[in-house]
Amino acid sequence: MSDSDRNYAAARGGYGDRAVAIDAGLRAHMIRVYNYMAAAVALTGVVAWFTFSAAVTDVAATGKLALTPFGQAIFSGPLMIVLVLATLGLVVFISFRIHALQFTTALTLFMVYAALLGVMLSSVFLAYTGASITRVFFISAAAFGALSLWGYTTQRDLSGMGSFMIMGLFGIIIASLVNIFLQSSGLDWMISVIGVIVFAGLTAWDTQKIKEMYDVQDDGTVSGRKAVMGALSLYLDFINLFLMLLRLVGDRR
């Protein structure tokens, strides 16, 4: 074999080894992202359930739920406003300061955010039956898994779709603010339908972005930050997809 042939074979072998290393590293990175996201979702669910359990009590005479003093504070008092501002401020802080945070700090703040959101979302147990919440959760999980898998495996560039979904997200926010005053059931239904479509698209797009952001040359701190930020993005997609589906098909109390 000539020297050129040997060099060509060595080059091909080097590229192949690097491709295998990148593929294995990418799989490990995505598993890490999904593990962080799943831990946050589990934490939100557990905190929501225990908060609900502490916030309500059964009234034996009527068979209905009544708020405890703690429940009145978090569902209708000033503490509710504090929780809303705290969760909003925390997610904005993580998003804009992620590049300056240590990995452990970013992960801790993410879990604190998930716990605070669990306190806020405990109110869904007041509005919907436990059985329908469980059913919609598994529907959301199945849909999220399929959409995220598509975003990971597709060769199509989803950036155009992602930009369109971001526009739809702003539209949902504006329509929701307007409906606070209108109290229109028709508009609420339309917001929910569009919301399911938007967060379904964002799930696929965010998964593709997380995949494309991976770099085999990242050090532990940078890769950790990317994993936390990716988990936060998918966590928000899943939570909002779940809430939109719950508004559409959940059984109200």
C-alpha positions in Angstrom: 0.0 0.0 0.0 1.4 3.4 -0.9 1.9 6.2 1.7 -1.0 8.2 0.2 -3.3 5.2 0.6 -2.2 4.7 4.2 -2.6 8.4 5.0 -6.1 8.3 3.4 -7.1 5.3 5.4 -5.7 6.9 8.6 -7.6 10.1 7.9 -10.8 8.2 7.3 -10.3 6.2 10.5 -9.7 9.5 12.5 -12.8 11.1 11.2 -14.8 8.0 11.9 -13.5 7.8 15.5 -14.3 11.5 16.0 -17.8 11.0 14.6 -18.4 8.1 17.0 -17.1 10.1 19.9 -19.4 13.0 19.0 -22.4 10.7 18.6 -21.8 9.1 22.0 -21.2 12.4 23.6 -24.4 13.9 22.1 -26.4 10.9 23.4 -25.0 11.4 26.9 -25.7 15.1 26.7 -29.3 14.6 25.6 -29.9 12.0 28.4 -28.5 14.5 30.9 -30.9 17.2 29.6 -33.9 14.8 29.8 -32.9 13.7 33.3 -32.8 17.2 34.6 -36.1 18.0 32.9 -37.7 14.9 34.3 -36.4 15.6 37.8 -37.9 19.2 37.6 -41.3 17.9 36.4 -41.3 15.3 39.2 -40.4 18.0 41.8 -43.1 20.3 40.5 -45.7 17.5 40.7 -44.7 16.5 44.3 -44.7 20.1 45.6 -48.0 20.8 43.9 -49.7 17.8 45.5 -48.3 18.5 49.0 -49.2 22.2 48.7 -52.8 21.3 47.6 -53.1 18.8 50.5 -52.0 21.6 53.0 -54.2 24.2 51.3 -57.6 22.5 51.4 -59.7 20.5 53.7 -62.9 18.4 53.1 -66.1 19.8 54.5 -68.0 16.7 55.7 -71.4 18.4 55.6 -71.2 19.4 51.9 -68.5 17.1 50.6 -66.8 20.1 49.0 -63.3 21.4 49.5 -62.6 24.4 51.6 -59.4 26.5 51.8 -57.3 26.4 55.0 -55.7 29.7 56.1 -52.6 28.6 54.2 -54.7 28.0 51.1 -56.3 31.4 51.3 -52.9 33.0 51.5 -51.4 31.3 48.4 -54.5 31.2 46.3 -56.1 34.6 47.0 -53.8 36.6 49.2 -50.7 38.8 48.6 -48.5 35.7 48.7 -49.9 34.7 45.4 -48.6 37.9 43.8 -45.2 37.3 45.4 -45.1 33.8 44.0 -45.9 34.9 40.5 -43.3 37.6 40.6 -40.7 35.3 42.1 -41.2 32.6 39.5 -41.2 35.0 36.7 -38.1 36.8 38.0 -36.2 33.6 38.6 -36.8 32.1 35.1 -35.7 35.4 33.5 -32.6 35.6 35.7 -31.6 32.0 34.8 -32.2 32.6 31.1 -30.2 35.8 30.9 -27.4 34.9 33.4 -26.8 31.3 32.5 -23.5 32.0 30.9 -22.2 33.6 34.1 -23.5 31.0 36.6 -21.7 28.0 37.9 -23.2 24.8 36.8 -24.3 23.8 40.4 -25.8 27.3 40.9 -27.7 27.1 37.7 -29.1 23.6 38.5 -30.0 24.7 42.0 -31.9 27.7 40.7 -33.7 25.6 38.2 -34.9 23.2 40.8 -36.0 26.1 43.1 -38.0 27.5 40.1 -39.6 24.1 39.6 -40.5 23.9 43.3 -42.0 27.4 43.3 -44.0 26.6 40.1 -45.3 23.5 41.9 -46.7 25.7 44.6 -48.4 27.9 42.0 -49.7 25.0 40.0 -51.3 23.3 43.0 -54.4 25.3 42.1 -55.1 23.0 39.2 -56.2 20.4 41.8 -58.9 22.8 42.8 -60.2 23.2 39.3 -59.8 19.7 37.9 -60.4 16.2 39.2 -57.4 14.1 40.1 -58.2 11.4 37.6 -58.3 13.9 34.7 -55.1 15.5 35.8 -53.4 12.1 35.7 -54.9 11.2 32.4 -53.8 14.5 30.7 -50.4 14.2 32.2 -49.7 10.9 30.5 -51.2 12.2 27.3 -48.9 15.2 27.5 -45.9 13.0 28.3 -46.6 10.7 25.3 -47.1 13.7 22.9 -44.0 15.4 24.3 -41.9 12.3 23.9 -43.0 11.9 20.2 -42.4 15.5 19.4 -39.0 15.7 21.0 -37.9 12.5 19.3 -39.0 14.0 15.9 -37.1 17.2 16.7 -34.0 15.1 17.5 -34.1 12.9 14.5 -35.5 15.0 11.7 -33.1 16.4 9.0 -35.4 19.3 8.3 -34.3 22.7 9.6 -37.0 23.8 12.1 -35.8 27.3 12.7 -38.5 28.8 10.4 -41.2 26.9 12.3 -39.7 27.9 15.6 -39.8 31.6 14.7 -43.5 31.2 13.7 -44.2 29.4 17.0 -42.5 32.3 19.0 -44.9 34.7 17.2 -47.8 32.5 18.2 -46.6 32.4 21.8 -46.6 36.2 22.0 -50.1 36.1 20.5 -51.3 33.7 23.2 -49.9 36.0 25.9 -51.6 39.1 24.5 -54.9 37.2 24.0 -54.8 35.8 27.5 -54.3 39.3 29.0 -57.2 40.5 26.9 -59.4 37.6 28.0 -58.8 38.5 31.7 -61.2 41.4 31.0 -63.5 39.8 28.4 -63.9 36.4 30.2 -64.9 34.9 26.9 -65.2 31.1 26.9 -64.8 31.0 23.1 -61.6 32.9 23.2 -60.3 30.8 26.1 -61.0 27.7 24.0 -59.2 29.2 21.0 -56.2 30.1 23.2 -56.0 26.6 24.4 -56.1 25.0 20.9 -53.5 27.4 19.6 -51.4 26.9 22.7 -51.3 23.1 22.2 -50.1 23.7 18.6 -47.5 26.3 19.7 -46.0 24.3 22.5 -46.0 21.2 20.4 -43.9 23.0 17.8 -41.6 24.6 20.4 -40.9 21.1 21.8 -39.6 19.9 18.5 -37.7 23.1 17.8 -36.1 23.4 21.2 -35.0 19.7 21.0 -33.3 20.4 17.7 -31.6 23.6 19.1 -30.3 21.7 22.1 -28.9 19.0 19.8 -27.2 21.7 17.5 -25.7 23.6 20.5 -23.8 20.5 21.7 -20.0 20.8 21.1 -17.7 17.9 21.9 -15.0 20.5 22.9 -17.1 22.1 25.7 -15.6 21.7 29.1 -17.6 20.5 32.1 -18.9 23.9 33.1 -20.1 24.9 29.7 -21.7 21.6 28.9 -23.4 21.7 32.3 -24.8 25.1 31.6 -26.1 24.0 28.2 -27.7 20.9 29.8 -29.5 23.1 32.4 -30.7 25.6 29.9 -31.9 22.9 27.6 -33.7 21.2 30.4 -35.4 24.4 31.4 -36.6 25.0 27.8 -38.1 21.5 27.5 -39.5 21.8 31.0 -41.4 24.9 30.1 -42.6 23.4 26.9 -43.9 20.3 28.7 -45.6 22.2 31.5 -47.4 24.6 29.1 -48.4 21.8 26.8 -49.9 19.9 29.8 -51.8 23.0 31.0 -53.2 23.8 27.5 -54.4 20.2 27.1 -55.8 20.2 30.6 -57.9 23.3 29.7 -59.2 21.5 26.6 -59.9 18.0 27.9 -59.7 18.1 31.7 -62.7 17.3 33.8 -63.6 20.2 36.0 -64.7 19.7 39.6 
